[in-house]
Amino acid sequence: MLSPSRRGSAVNFVGTGISALGCIWAQWLTLPGISLVGVTVDWSLIWVVCWSFERSFLSSVAAGLIMGLVLDGFTSGFPSHIPGLILAGVITSGLKGYRLLQSDTLAIALLTFGMAVLQETSLALQNILWSAFDPKLIWAYHQRVSLASGLVSCLWAPLVWWILQSWWGQNKISS
Amino acid sequence: MNVLQRWWIRNQGVLLGITLVLLAALWLRYTQAGVLAEAWYWVNWPVLGLQTVPPDLSNNRIVELEGQISSLEIENRRLKALLALPENTLADPLAAQVIGRDGGHWWRYLLLSRGSQDGVQKGNPVTAPGGLVGEVIAVTPHTSRVLLVTDPTSRIGVVITRTGAMGVLSGQFKNEGLLELFDNQTPLKVGDTVVTSGLSSRFPANFMVGKVAKLPENSTATPQATVRFSTPLDGVQWVLIYPTLTGKGLNAQPLP
């Protein structure tokens, strides 16, 4: 039989994994209200931002890498999600010492907007550098998509943050 | 040394956890996340049962045109028999529901509710009311993933029905594609119908793809045009998969 603290951390681990999987599956969901000009919420990016918000450099990099690998499995692997997600995790965790905002929820929403724009820029840059496409077409598309993705993701980020925060908070108390 | 040892004792659990999850993620990456697609199918399974047949979208005009086509098909078959040309009949398509679409914006694909258990294979063409949708690129027992014609990596061999000119149509993320013709003999017109050529072995011939929507203002070295796809890909809920048609283009057709 596992000791209570071990059991607590196992429950925490499984719950965290399920929440990450939920964010990956949500990528396939199309519901009214979660898309703007055909661009849907970047759930996995929100998850990485929430995870990295109060965690160390190493676990933020790991989260970005793992999430990126799974997402690349769904697509052709090019352009890759990995660099953008790792950067998002590293920047979010690096900004720990510079909390200018009182409210965590507001900080999460703002960070998600910034990181969504960063992720779209990383994808667009890979397309420009290593594909046969007209850079002008990609750049014009990027401007529209990054703004829409940032806006629609930052609207939904507080909900994900609230769910994850209450889960992690509860486990901290119980263990 | 002591410091390193203490760091290791303190962090070994975390590092072990990260390594395990990382290995699992690598496995998902190289199996194209088939397990997650399968699981998503079973999550959607109760809803899939609510509607088991595709909705009938035909109206009087379509019924009339279908009648005309069937008489033309009979005539066509008789003429082909007279000339001893090979028969090119399509197999019965499989109706499939769309259970997921890409949330990202740099790829265009759909996840369908039919997989290898129904006979779907990699490379099968997929259509919807309106015309060609794309090509199956990955299969699990109950799901299949379709690369849409609007994806930038999708390139289709096409024919302009009015002139017989051939070209390549590539996706451009949005509901319009870029057509590049091989020769410049007959000028294109807005409204020309574009169908699959069947010369490439990827798609069977004469699947409706779209219509020429815009011609470039300045003439370019290779004749180009913008083609609007005839299927509204953003809202498509039901599609048809042609399971036995992999590589059955004109090239693969044995002559009698």
Interface residues (C-beta under 8 A of the other chain):
Chain A: F13 G17 L21 I24 W25 A26 Q27 W28 L29 T30 G38 V39 T40 V41 D42 W43 L58 S59 A62 L65 I66 M67 L69 V70 L71 D72 G73 F74 T75 S76 G77 P79 H81 E120 L123 A124 N127 S131 F133 L137 Y141 V145 S149
Chain B: V14 G17 I18 V21 L22 A25 L26 L28 R29 Y30 T31 Q32 A33 L36 W40 V43 I99 G100 R101 D102 G103 G104 H105 W106 W107 Y109 L111 I137 P152 T153 Q172 F173 D234
